[in-house]
Amino acid sequence: MKKIAVSLVLAASLGLAACSGAEEATTEAADATAEATTEAADAAVEGADAMATEATDAAADATAKAGEAADAAKETAAAAGDAAAKAGEAADAAKEAAK
């Protein structure tokens, strides 16, 4: 009977120690989880900021290139207009020469 009583006291002591350690481990795990979550959120914000900056830069570059293309199109249209005017003058000259 004495062995059973000692075993029960020992088991109860071990159970109490395990419960105390479990509470501390749970607190540490919760703290580590909160810290990891904060770090992940910070990293996500930094990544989003970097992507937004890159997107803004890309949009600015695209806008500049579109402006250059529009300028080139204007020059081409002006050259086509000049060529059409010269063709009209040549046609008029040909009419006069045919008379």
KOLGU-4560 file (N, C-alpha, C; in nm, 3 decimals, padded with zeros to 5 digits):
<recs>
<n_xx: 00.082 n_yy: -00.118 n_zz: 00.000 ca_xx: 00.000 ca_yy: 00.000 ca_zz: 00.000 c_xx: 00.087 c_yy: 00.125 c_zz: 00.000 mol: A seq: 1 type: MET>
<n_xx: 00.200 n_yy: 00.119 n_zz: 00.070 ca_xx: 00.290 ca_yy: 00.234 ca_zz: 00.077 c_xx: 00.345 c_yy: 00.266 c_zz: -00.062 mol: A seq: 2 type: LYS>
<n_xx: 00.375 n_yy: 00.162 n_zz: -00.140 ca_xx: 00.427 ca_yy: 00.183 ca_zz: -00.276 c_xx: 00.322 c_yy: 00.253 c_zz: -00.363 mol: A seq: 3 type: LYS>
<n_xx: 00.196 n_yy: 00.217 n_zz: -00.345 ca_xx: 00.089 ca_yy: 00.278 ca_zz: -00.424 c_xx: 00.074 c_yy: 00.426 c_zz: -00.387 mol: A seq: 4 type: ILE>
<n_xx: 00.080 n_yy: 00.456 n_zz: -00.258 ca_xx: 00.067 ca_yy: 00.595 ca_zz: -00.212 c_xx: 00.182 c_yy: 00.679 c_zz: -00.264 mol: A seq: 5 type: ALA>
<n_xx: 00.303 n_yy: 00.626 n_zz: -00.258 ca_xx: 00.420 ca_yy: 00.699 ca_zz: -00.310 c_xx: 00.406 c_yy: 00.719 c_zz: -00.461 mol: A seq: 6 type: VAL>
<n_xx: 00.360 n_yy: 00.620 n_zz: -00.529 ca_xx: 00.341 ca_yy: 00.630 ca_zz: -00.673 c_xx: 00.237 c_yy: 00.736 c_zz: -00.708 mol: A seq: 7 type: SER>
<n_xx: 00.129 n_yy: 00.742 n_zz: -00.630 ca_xx: 00.026 ca_yy: 00.841 ca_zz: -00.656 c_xx: 00.078 c_yy: 00.983 c_zz: -00.629 mol: A seq: 8 type: LEU>
<n_xx: 00.153 n_yy: 01.001 n_zz: -00.520 ca_xx: 00.211 ca_yy: 01.132 ca_zz: -00.491 c_xx: 00.309 c_yy: 01.173 c_zz: -00.600 mol: A seq: 9 type: VAL>
<n_xx: 00.391 n_yy: 01.078 n_zz: -00.642 ca_xx: 00.488 ca_yy: 01.107 ca_zz: -00.749 c_xx: 00.415 c_yy: 01.141 c_zz: -00.879 mol: A seq: 10 type: LEU>
<n_xx: 00.312 n_yy: 01.067 n_zz: -00.912 ca_xx: 00.236 ca_yy: 01.095 ca_zz: -01.035 c_xx: 00.168 c_yy: 01.231 c_zz: -01.027 mol: A seq: 11 type: ALA>
<n_xx: 00.114 n_yy: 01.264 n_zz: -00.911 ca_xx: 00.049 ca_yy: 01.394 ca_zz: -00.895 c_xx: 00.151 c_yy: 01.506 c_zz: -00.909 mol: A seq: 12 type: ALA>
<n_xx: 00.270 n_yy: 01.487 n_zz: -00.851 ca_xx: 00.376 ca_yy: 01.588 ca_zz: -00.862 c_xx: 00.420 c_yy: 01.606 c_zz: -01.006 mol: A seq: 13 type: SER>
<n_xx: 00.436 n_yy: 01.495 n_zz: -01.075 ca_xx: 00.475 ca_yy: 01.503 ca_zz: -01.216 c_xx: 00.365 c_yy: 01.569 c_zz: -01.300 mol: A seq: 14 type: LEU>
<n_xx: 00.240 n_yy: 01.539 n_zz: -01.269 ca_xx: 00.129 ca_yy: 01.601 ca_zz: -01.341 c_xx: 00.123 c_yy: 01.750 c_zz: -01.319 mol: A seq: 15 type: GLY>
<n_xx: 00.145 n_yy: 01.792 n_zz: -01.192 ca_xx: 00.146 ca_yy: 01.934 ca_zz: -01.161 c_xx: 00.261 c_yy: 02.005 c_zz: -01.232 mol: A seq: 16 type: LEU>
<n_xx: 00.378 n_yy: 01.942 n_zz: -01.232 ca_xx: 00.494 ca_yy: 02.000 ca_zz: -01.301 c_xx: 00.468 c_yy: 02.010 c_zz: -01.451 mol: A seq: 17 type: ALA>
<n_xx: 00.404 n_yy: 01.909 n_zz: -01.506 ca_xx: 00.374 ca_yy: 01.910 ca_zz: -01.649 c_xx: 00.275 c_yy: 02.020 c_zz: -01.683 mol: A seq: 18 type: ALA>
<n_xx: 00.175 n_yy: 02.040 n_zz: -01.598 ca_xx: 00.077 ca_yy: 02.145 ca_zz: -01.623 c_xx: 00.140 c_yy: 02.283 c_zz: -01.613 mol: A seq: 19 type: CYS>
<n_xx: 00.227 n_yy: 02.303 n_zz: -01.516 ca_xx: 00.294 ca_yy: 02.433 ca_zz: -01.502 c_xx: 00.382 c_yy: 02.460 c_zz: -01.623 mol: A seq: 20 type: SER>
<n_xx: 00.454 n_yy: 02.360 n_zz: -01.668 ca_xx: 00.540 ca_yy: 02.375 ca_zz: -01.786 c_xx: 00.457 c_yy: 02.397 c_zz: -01.911 mol: A seq: 21 type: GLY>
<n_xx: 00.342 n_yy: 02.335 n_zz: -01.920 ca_xx: 00.257 ca_yy: 02.349 ca_zz: -02.037 c_xx: 00.205 c_yy: 02.491 c_zz: -02.048 mol: A seq: 22 type: ALA>
<n_xx: 00.170 n_yy: 02.551 n_zz: -01.934 ca_xx: 00.121 ca_yy: 02.689 ca_zz: -01.936 c_xx: 00.230 c_yy: 02.784 c_zz: -01.985 mol: A seq: 23 type: GLU>
<n_xx: 00.351 n_yy: 02.763 n_zz: -01.934 ca_xx: 00.464 ca_yy: 02.848 ca_zz: -01.976 c_xx: 00.495 c_yy: 02.827 c_zz: -02.123 mol: A seq: 24 type: GLU>
<n_xx: 00.492 n_yy: 02.702 n_zz: -02.167 ca_xx: 00.519 ca_yy: 02.672 ca_zz: -02.308 c_xx: 00.410 c_yy: 02.732 c_zz: -02.397 mol: A seq: 25 type: ALA>
<n_xx: 00.287 n_yy: 02.729 n_zz: -02.350 ca_xx: 00.177 ca_yy: 02.787 ca_zz: -02.428 c_xx: 00.195 c_yy: 02.938 c_zz: -02.441 mol: A seq: 26 type: THR>
<n_xx: 00.235 n_yy: 03.001 n_zz: -02.331 ca_xx: 00.258 ca_yy: 03.147 ca_zz: -02.334 c_xx: 00.371 c_yy: 03.181 c_zz: -02.430 mol: A seq: 27 type: THR>
<n_xx: 00.479 n_yy: 03.104 n_zz: -02.423 ca_xx: 00.592 ca_yy: 03.128 ca_zz: -02.513 c_xx: 00.552 c_yy: 03.106 c_zz: -02.659 mol: A seq: 28 type: GLU>
<n_xx: 00.474 n_yy: 03.002 n_zz: -02.684 ca_xx: 00.428 ca_yy: 02.974 ca_zz: -02.821 c_xx: 00.339 c_yy: 03.086 c_zz: -02.872 mol: A seq: 29 type: ALA>
<n_xx: 00.252 n_yy: 03.137 n_zz: -02.785 ca_xx: 00.163 ca_yy: 03.247 ca_zz: -02.826 c_xx: 00.245 c_yy: 03.373 c_zz: -02.856 mol: A seq: 30 type: ALA>
<n_xx: 00.345 n_yy: 03.401 n_zz: -02.772 ca_xx: 00.431 ca_yy: 03.517 ca_zz: -02.796 c_xx: 00.507 c_yy: 03.502 c_zz: -02.927 mol: A seq: 31 type: ASP>
<n_xx: 00.560 n_yy: 03.382 n_zz: -02.951 ca_xx: 00.635 ca_yy: 03.358 ca_zz: -03.075 c_xx: 00.544 c_yy: 03.370 c_zz: -03.196 mol: A seq: 32 type: ALA>
<n_xx: 00.421 n_yy: 03.322 n_zz: -03.184 ca_xx: 00.325 ca_yy: 03.332 ca_zz: -03.294 c_xx: 00.290 c_yy: 03.477 c_zz: -03.322 mol: A seq: 33 type: THR>
<n_xx: 00.270 n_yy: 03.556 n_zz: -03.217 ca_xx: 00.238 ca_yy: 03.698 ca_zz: -03.236 c_xx: 00.355 c_yy: 03.770 c_zz: -03.302 mol: A seq: 34 type: ALA>
<n_xx: 00.476 n_yy: 03.739 n_zz: -03.258 ca_xx: 00.594 ca_yy: 03.804 ca_zz: -03.317 c_xx: 00.610 c_yy: 03.765 c_zz: -03.464 mol: A seq: 35 type: GLU>
<n_xx: 00.590 n_yy: 03.636 n_zz: -03.494 ca_xx: 00.602 ca_yy: 03.590 ca_zz: -03.633 c_xx: 00.495 c_yy: 03.654 c_zz: -03.720 mol: A seq: 36 type: ALA>
<n_xx: 00.375 n_yy: 03.670 n_zz: -03.666 ca_xx: 00.266 ca_yy: 03.733 ca_zz: -03.741 c_xx: 00.299 c_yy: 03.879 c_zz: -03.770 mol: A seq: 37 type: THR>
<n_xx: 00.353 n_yy: 03.948 n_zz: -03.670 ca_xx: 00.391 ca_yy: 04.088 ca_zz: -03.688 c_xx: 00.500 c_yy: 04.101 c_zz: -03.794 mol: A seq: 38 type: THR>
<n_xx: 00.599 n_yy: 04.014 n_zz: -03.787 ca_xx: 00.708 ca_yy: 04.018 ca_zz: -03.886 c_xx: 00.655 c_yy: 03.988 c_zz: -04.026 mol: A seq: 39 type: GLU>
<n_xx: 00.564 n_yy: 03.893 n_zz: -04.037 ca_xx: 00.506 ca_yy: 03.859 ca_zz: -04.168 c_xx: 00.426 c_yy: 03.977 c_zz: -04.222 mol: A seq: 40 type: ALA>
<n_xx: 00.351 n_yy: 04.044 n_zz: -04.134 ca_xx: 00.273 ca_yy: 04.160 ca_zz: -04.178 c_xx: 00.365 c_yy: 04.273 c_zz: -04.223 mol: A seq: 41 type: ALA>
<n_xx: 00.473 n_yy: 04.296 n_zz: -04.148 ca_xx: 00.569 ca_yy: 04.400 ca_zz: -04.187 c_xx: 00.631 c_yy: 04.368 c_zz: -04.323 mol: A seq: 42 type: ASP>
<n_xx: 00.667 n_yy: 04.242 n_zz: -04.342 ca_xx: 00.726 ca_yy: 04.202 ca_zz: -04.469 c_xx: 00.627 c_yy: 04.219 c_zz: -04.583 mol: A seq: 43 type: ALA>
<n_xx: 00.500 n_yy: 04.187 n_zz: -04.558 ca_xx: 00.398 ca_yy: 04.204 ca_zz: -04.661 c_xx: 00.380 c_yy: 04.350 c_zz: -04.698 mol: A seq: 44 type: ALA>
<n_xx: 00.383 n_yy: 04.438 n_zz: -04.597 ca_xx: 00.369 ca_yy: 04.582 ca_zz: -04.624 c_xx: 00.489 c_yy: 04.632 c_zz: -04.705 mol: A seq: 45 type: VAL>
<n_xx: 00.608 n_yy: 04.590 n_zz: -04.666 ca_xx: 00.728 ca_yy: 04.631 ca_zz: -04.740 c_xx: 00.722 c_yy: 04.581 c_zz: -04.885 mol: A seq: 46 type: GLU>
<n_xx: 00.679 n_yy: 04.456 n_zz: -04.903 ca_xx: 00.668 ca_yy: 04.401 ca_zz: -05.037 c_xx: 00.565 c_yy: 04.475 c_zz: -05.121 mol: A seq: 47 type: GLY>
<n_xx: 00.451 n_yy: 04.506 n_zz: -05.060 ca_xx: 00.346 ca_yy: 04.580 ca_zz: -05.133 c_xx: 00.395 c_yy: 04.719 c_zz: -05.169 mol: A seq: 48 type: ALA>
<n_xx: 00.468 n_yy: 04.782 n_zz: -05.079 ca_xx: 00.521 ca_yy: 04.916 ca_zz: -05.107 c_xx: 00.620 c_yy: 04.911 c_zz: -05.222 mol: A seq: 49 type: ASP>
<n_xx: 00.706 n_yy: 04.811 n_zz: -05.221 ca_xx: 00.804 ca_yy: 04.798 ca_zz: -05.329 c_xx: 00.734 c_yy: 04.773 c_zz: -05.463 mol: A seq: 50 type: ALA>
<n_xx: 00.630 n_yy: 04.688 n_zz: -05.461 ca_xx: 00.557 ca_yy: 04.659 ca_zz: -05.584 c_xx: 00.483 c_yy: 04.784 c_zz: -05.634 mol: A seq: 51 type: MET>
<n_xx: 00.428 n_yy: 04.862 n_zz: -05.542 ca_xx: 00.358 ca_yy: 04.984 ca_zz: -05.582 c_xx: 00.456 c_yy: 05.084 c_zz: -05.643 mol: A seq: 52 type: ALA>
<n_xx: 00.575 n_yy: 05.093 n_zz: -05.585 ca_xx: 00.676 ca_yy: 05.184 ca_zz: -05.640 c_xx: 00.717 c_yy: 05.139 c_zz: -05.780 mol: A seq: 53 type: THR>
<n_xx: 00.738 n_yy: 05.009 n_zz: -05.797 ca_xx: 00.775 ca_yy: 04.957 ca_zz: -05.929 c_xx: 00.663 c_yy: 04.980 c_zz: -06.030 mol: A seq: 54 type: GLU>
<n_xx: 00.539 n_yy: 04.960 n_zz: -05.987 ca_xx: 00.425 ca_yy: 04.980 ca_zz: -06.077 c_xx: 00.413 c_yy: 05.127 c_zz: -06.117 mol: A seq: 55 type: ALA>
<n_xx: 00.437 n_yy: 05.216 n_zz: -06.022 ca_xx: 00.432 ca_yy: 05.359 ca_zz: -06.052 c_xx: 00.541 c_yy: 05.397 c_zz: -06.152 mol: A seq: 56 type: THR>
<n_xx: 00.661 n_yy: 05.344 n_zz: -06.129 ca_xx: 00.771 ca_yy: 05.372 ca_zz: -06.222 c_xx: 00.740 c_yy: 05.317 c_zz: -06.361 mol: A seq: 57 type: ASP>
<n_xx: 00.685 n_yy: 05.196 n_zz: -06.367 ca_xx: 00.651 ca_yy: 05.136 ca_zz: -06.496 c_xx: 00.543 c_yy: 05.218 c_zz: -06.567 mol: A seq: 58 type: ALA>
<n_xx: 00.445 n_yy: 05.266 n_zz: -06.491 ca_xx: 00.339 ca_yy: 05.348 ca_zz: -06.552 c_xx: 00.396 c_yy: 05.479 c_zz: -06.605 mol: A seq: 59 type: ALA>
<n_xx: 00.488 n_yy: 05.538 n_zz: -06.531 ca_xx: 00.551 ca_yy: 05.662 ca_zz: -06.577 c_xx: 00.630 c_yy: 05.639 c_zz: -06.705 mol: A seq: 60 type: ALA>
<n_xx: 00.704 n_yy: 05.527 n_zz: -06.709 ca_xx: 00.779 ca_yy: 05.493 ca_zz: -06.830 c_xx: 00.685 c_yy: 05.471 c_zz: -06.948 mol: A seq: 61 type: ASP>
<n_xx: 00.576 n_yy: 05.399 n_zz: -06.924 ca_xx: 00.481 ca_yy: 05.372 ca_zz: -07.032 c_xx: 00.417 c_yy: 05.501 c_zz: -07.082 mol: A seq: 62 type: ALA>
<n_xx: 00.388 n_yy: 05.592 n_zz: -06.990 ca_xx: 00.330 ca_yy: 05.720 ca_zz: -07.029 c_xx: 00.428 c_yy: 05.800 c_zz: -07.114 mol: A seq: 63 type: THR>
<n_xx: 00.554 n_yy: 05.800 n_zz: -07.073 ca_xx: 00.656 ca_yy: 05.872 ca_zz: -07.150 c_xx: 00.671 c_yy: 05.812 c_zz: -07.290 mol: A seq: 64 type: ALA>
<n_xx: 00.671 n_yy: 05.679 n_zz: -07.299 ca_xx: 00.683 ca_yy: 05.614 ca_zz: -07.430 c_xx: 00.562 c_yy: 05.640 c_zz: -07.516 mol: A seq: 65 type: LYS>
<n_xx: 00.443 n_yy: 05.644 n_zz: -07.454 ca_xx: 00.322 ca_yy: 05.675 ca_zz: -07.531 c_xx: 00.329 c_yy: 05.818 c_zz: -07.584 mol: A seq: 66 type: ALA>
<n_xx: 00.382 n_yy: 05.910 n_zz: -07.504 ca_xx: 00.399 ca_yy: 06.048 ca_zz: -07.550 c_xx: 00.496 c_yy: 06.056 c_zz: -07.667 mol: A seq: 67 type: GLY>
<n_xx: 00.605 n_yy: 05.980 n_zz: -07.658 ca_xx: 00.702 ca_yy: 05.976 ca_zz: -07.768 c_xx: 00.638 c_yy: 05.919 c_zz: -07.895 mol: A seq: 68 type: GLU>
<n_xx: 00.558 n_yy: 05.813 n_zz: -07.878 ca_xx: 00.492 ca_yy: 05.752 ca_zz: -07.994 c_xx: 00.392 c_yy: 05.850 c_zz: -08.055 mol: A seq: 69 type: ALA>
<n_xx: 00.321 n_yy: 05.925 n_zz: -07.972 ca_xx: 00.226 ca_yy: 06.025 ca_zz: -08.024 c_xx: 00.299 c_yy: 06.134 c_zz: -08.101 mol: A seq: 70 type: ALA>
<n_xx: 00.414 n_yy: 06.178 n_zz: -08.048 ca_xx: 00.493 ca_yy: 06.278 ca_zz: -08.119 c_xx: 00.540 c_yy: 06.226 c_zz: -08.254 mol: A seq: 71 type: ASP>
<n_xx: 00.586 n_yy: 06.100 n_zz: -08.255 ca_xx: 00.631 ca_yy: 06.040 ca_zz: -08.381 c_xx: 00.515 c_yy: 06.028 c_zz: -08.479 mol: A seq: 72 type: ALA>
<n_xx: 00.396 n_yy: 05.994 n_zz: -08.429 ca_xx: 00.279 ca_yy: 05.983 ca_zz: -08.516 c_xx: 00.242 c_yy: 06.119 c_zz: -08.574 mol: A seq: 73 type: ALA>
<n_xx: 00.254 n_yy: 06.226 n_zz: -08.493 ca_xx: 00.227 ca_yy: 06.360 ca_zz: -08.543 c_xx: 00.324 c_yy: 06.398 c_zz: -08.655 mol: A seq: 74 type: LYS>
<n_xx: 00.452 n_yy: 06.365 n_zz: -08.634 ca_xx: 00.553 ca_yy: 06.395 ca_zz: -08.736 c_xx: 00.525 c_yy: 06.319 c_zz: -08.864 mol: A seq: 75 type: GLU>
<n_xx: 00.485 n_yy: 06.191 n_zz: -08.849 ca_xx: 00.454 ca_yy: 06.109 ca_zz: -08.966 c_xx: 00.333 c_yy: 06.164 c_zz: -09.040 mol: A seq: 76 type: THR>
<n_xx: 00.232 n_yy: 06.206 n_zz: -08.964 ca_xx: 00.112 ca_yy: 06.263 ca_zz: -09.026 c_xx: 00.146 c_yy: 06.393 c_zz: -09.099 mol: A seq: 77 type: ALA>
<n_xx: 00.232 n_yy: 06.474 n_zz: -09.038 ca_xx: 00.273 ca_yy: 06.600 ca_zz: -09.102 c_xx: 00.350 c_yy: 06.571 c_zz: -09.231 mol: A seq: 78 type: ALA>
<n_xx: 00.436 n_yy: 06.471 n_zz: -09.227 ca_xx: 00.512 ca_yy: 06.435 ca_zz: -09.347 c_xx: 00.418 c_yy: 06.382 c_zz: -09.455 mol: A seq: 79 type: ALA>
<n_xx: 00.318 n_yy: 06.304 n_zz: -09.414 ca_xx: 00.222 ca_yy: 06.251 ca_zz: -09.511 c_xx: 00.141 c_yy: 06.366 c_zz: -09.572 mol: A seq: 80 type: ALA>
<n_xx: 00.106 n_yy: 06.464 n_zz: -09.490 ca_xx: 00.033 ca_yy: 06.581 ca_zz: -09.540 c_xx: 00.117 c_yy: 06.659 c_zz: -09.640 mol: A seq: 81 type: GLY>
<n_xx: 00.245 n_yy: 06.678 n_zz: -09.608 ca_xx: 00.336 ca_yy: 06.747 ca_zz: -09.701 c_xx: 00.347 c_yy: 06.670 c_zz: -09.832 mol: A seq: 82 type: ASP>
<n_xx: 00.360 n_yy: 06.538 n_zz: -09.822 ca_xx: 00.371 ca_yy: 06.457 ca_zz: -09.943 c_xx: 00.244 c_yy: 06.466 c_zz: -10.027 mol: A seq: 83 type: ALA>
<n_xx: 00.128 n_yy: 06.468 n_zz: -09.961 ca_xx: 00.001 ca_yy: 06.479 ca_zz: -10.033 c_xx: -00.008 c_yy: 06.615 c_zz: -10.102 mol: A seq: 84 type: ALA>
<n_xx: 00.037 n_yy: 06.721 n_zz: -10.033 ca_xx: 00.034 ca_yy: 06.853 ca_zz: -10.095 c_xx: 00.124 c_yy: 06.858 c_zz: -10.217 mol: A seq: 85 type: ALA>
<n_xx: 00.243 n_yy: 06.798 n_zz: -10.205 ca_xx: 00.335 ca_yy: 06.797 ca_zz: -10.319 c_xx: 00.279 c_yy: 06.715 c_zz: -10.434 mol: A seq: 86 type: LYS>
<n_xx: 00.209 n_yy: 06.606 n_zz: -10.400 ca_xx: 00.148 ca_yy: 06.524 ca_zz: -10.505 c_xx: 00.038 c_yy: 06.603 c_zz: -10.575 mol: A seq: 87 type: ALA>
<n_xx: -00.038 n_yy: 06.680 n_zz: -10.496 ca_xx: -00.142 ca_yy: 06.765 ca_zz: -10.555 c_xx: -00.081 c_yy: 06.870 c_zz: -10.647 mol: A seq: 88 type: GLY>
<n_xx: 00.030 n_yy: 06.929 n_zz: -10.604 ca_xx: 00.097 ca_yy: 07.029 ca_zz: -10.688 c_xx: 00.149 c_yy: 06.966 c_zz: -10.816 mol: A seq: 89 type: GLU>
<n_xx: 00.202 n_yy: 06.845 n_zz: -10.803 ca_xx: 00.253 ca_yy: 06.776 ca_zz: -10.921 c_xx: 00.138 c_yy: 06.743 c_zz: -11.016 mol: A seq: 90 type: ALA>
<n_xx: 00.024 n_yy: 06.705 n_zz: -10.962 ca_xx: -00.092 ca_yy: 06.674 ca_zz: -11.047 c_xx: -00.138 c_yy: 06.800 c_zz: -11.118 mol: A seq: 91 type: ALA>
<n_xx: -00.140 n_yy: 06.914 n_zz: -11.047 ca_xx: -00.180 ca_yy: 07.038 ca_zz: -11.109 c_xx: -00.084 c_yy: 07.076 c_zz: -11.222 mol: A seq: 92 type: ASP>
<n_xx: 00.048 n_yy: 07.055 n_zz: -11.194 ca_xx: 00.149 ca_yy: 07.087 ca_zz: -11.295 c_xx: 00.131 c_yy: 06.996 c_zz: -11.416 mol: A seq: 93 type: ALA>
<n_xx: 00.097 n_yy: 06.873 n_zz: -11.394 ca_xx: 00.077 ca_yy: 06.779 ca_zz: -11.504 c_xx: -00.045 c_yy: 06.819 c_zz: -11.587 mol: A seq: 94 type: ALA>
<n_xx: -00.149 n_yy: 06.868 n_zz: -11.522 ca_xx: -00.268 ca_yy: 06.915 ca_zz: -11.593 c_xx: -00.232 c_yy: 07.033 c_zz: -11.681 mol: A seq: 95 type: LYS>
<n_xx: -00.158 n_yy: 07.127 n_zz: -11.625 ca_xx: -00.118 ca_yy: 07.244 ca_zz: -11.700 c_xx: -00.031 c_yy: 07.206 c_zz: -11.821 mol: A seq: 96 type: GLU>
<n_xx: 00.058 n_yy: 07.111 n_zz: -11.796 ca_xx: 00.145 ca_yy: 07.071 ca_zz: -11.905 c_xx: 00.068 c_yy: 06.997 c_zz: -12.015 mol: A seq: 97 type: ALA>
<n_xx: -00.039 n_yy: 06.929 n_zz: -11.977 ca_xx: -00.117 ca_yy: 06.856 ca_zz: -12.075 c_xx: -00.202 c_yy: 06.948 c_zz: -12.159 mol: A seq: 98 type: ALA>
<n_xx: -00.226 n_yy: 07.071 n_zz: -12.121 ca_xx: -00.310 ca_yy: 07.163 ca_zz: -12.197 c_xx: -00.242 c_yy: 07.210 c_zz: -12.316 mol: A seq: 99 type: LYS>
</recs>
